[in-house]
Amino acid sequence: MISPKWTGFRAGWLESQTETYNIFRVDRYAAWSGLVPDDLKEDFDLSPRYYSIKILQNGDYLVGNEFELEDAWIRYREHLLRKEKDIGIRVKSTASARFNLASKLVSDGVIPWTPRTVKNQQSWKWLTDIKLRPYQQEAMDFFISHGAMTLVYPFGAGKTLFGVQAISCISDRTLVVVPSVSHIAVWQKYIEEHLLKKKNSNNINNNTQPRLALLYGGASRKDTAKRYADIIISTYESALTHLTNERFRLLVFDECHHFPANTYSRLAFLDADYRLGLSGSPYREDGRSELIYVLSGYPYGSDWDRLFEEGWVKKPEIDLHITPVKLSFLQSLLQTLKGNTVVFCDSLAIGEEASRLTGIPFIYGEHSLKERIEALNNHQRFICSRIFDEGMDMQDVKNIIELDFLGGSRRQQLQRVGRLMHSLIDGVEYHLLMSPEELKKYERRLYGLYSRQFKVNVVKH
């Protein structure tokens, strides 16, 4: 969709700009993310191809009404084995066939998972002290009625807390899959604070207290023994190594936009009854955004404007500083800012030089999980690489400075601004430093912010 800039009209993902026009990509995933006005959805024909077609939870059969199954048999023939009377269509048994079939269904606007209402005698056995906000309770009702959900709330809206409450709702064997060890620390903190320390009314002999295990790093014998815990928090890599043959009642995929790469397709059909995906940026730079919903299920939480208008989530302004001397500008900027400050820097060489010039520590991939947590807790100011882009709960950070970044990645830009949306401090400030050459080359980095209607103040130095 092409729209004159002067109208201020936006719909979908901002793809490019000219002097006069904004060019948007309008697709089902933009609609599911709340970026397409309702009155335009019919004009763009974003309705699903099928209304009855589903994949049974174990992935063995495609089911639906007779008319739609006949069309699906032709459309997805390469992934299907045979028709079976009174059952449906048998899907080829390979993981790739099942995953590719599910991907194509989502591309056609069909969420492939069969809805499964949460009905289970175990429900709410593991109590928490979490009091859901009204919009979170609405989301919980949706999860209970569908059993498979992709929650796309904005940063700072409480997705992790919601995830812990979903674990309490199921109160049975759970796997939380995360993209990095930094995310493991966040989930461990929330589960220990809100679930493990909560005394259950039936917990007289501590028999109902769930056992928590963290699974990451090398494939040691000790690691493999952790798979018997009630709640497992695992990186994607460790889950693939140790857990693909395990059964769970609930799967939680944190930052699920990371995980639909081909190498992770086996995780889409882990044996589980319920699944929940969490993402504040349901967009993939490789154009395969549909895969996010293959893993998790029905989209929910796209009404970001409501949460901003009701005051649940803050939307910080972004100051974009155009300067040819970013390191010198960083030094002067740090002298003026008050409060806890995080400096993002992708390049290790630039990060080390910035650390030398400013005297503040640089935390990157070689630092252990313990050292990363200590940096958050013990340093008022530090520089970090992209290891802190996502999942980190920076509630006492007042300022973020972005010194170096991953090219034109719109998702990374949204994620980094999202760190400030977690902050409980008033008067937060976000400063993005770009050279004139970087702005010319990587301006598309800002398009994710523009699509979500963040205000960007451009200051030339």
Secondary structure, 3 states (H helix, E strand, C coil): CEEEHHHCCCCCEEEEECCCEEEEECCHHHHHCCCCCHHHHCCCCCCCCCCCCEECCCCCEEECCHHHHHHHHHHCHHHEEEEECCCEEEECCCHHHHHHHHHHHHHCCCCCECCCCCCCCCCCCCCCCCCCCHHHHHHHHHHHHHCEEEECCCCCCCHHHHHHHHHHHHCCCEEEEECCHHHHHHHHHHHHHHHHCCCCCCCCCCCCCCCEEEECCCCCHHHHHHHHCCEEEEEHHHHHHHCCCCEEEEEEEECCCCCCCHHHHHHHHCEEEEEEEECCCCCCCCCCCHHHHHHHCEEECCCHHHHHHCCCCCCCCEEEEECCCHHHHHHHHHHHCCCCEEEECCCHHHHHHHHHHHCCCEECCCCCHHHHHHHHHHCCEEEECHHHCCCCCCCCCCEEEECCCCCCCHHHHHHHHHHHHCCCCCCCEEEEEECHHHHHHHHHHHHHHHHCCCCEEEEEC
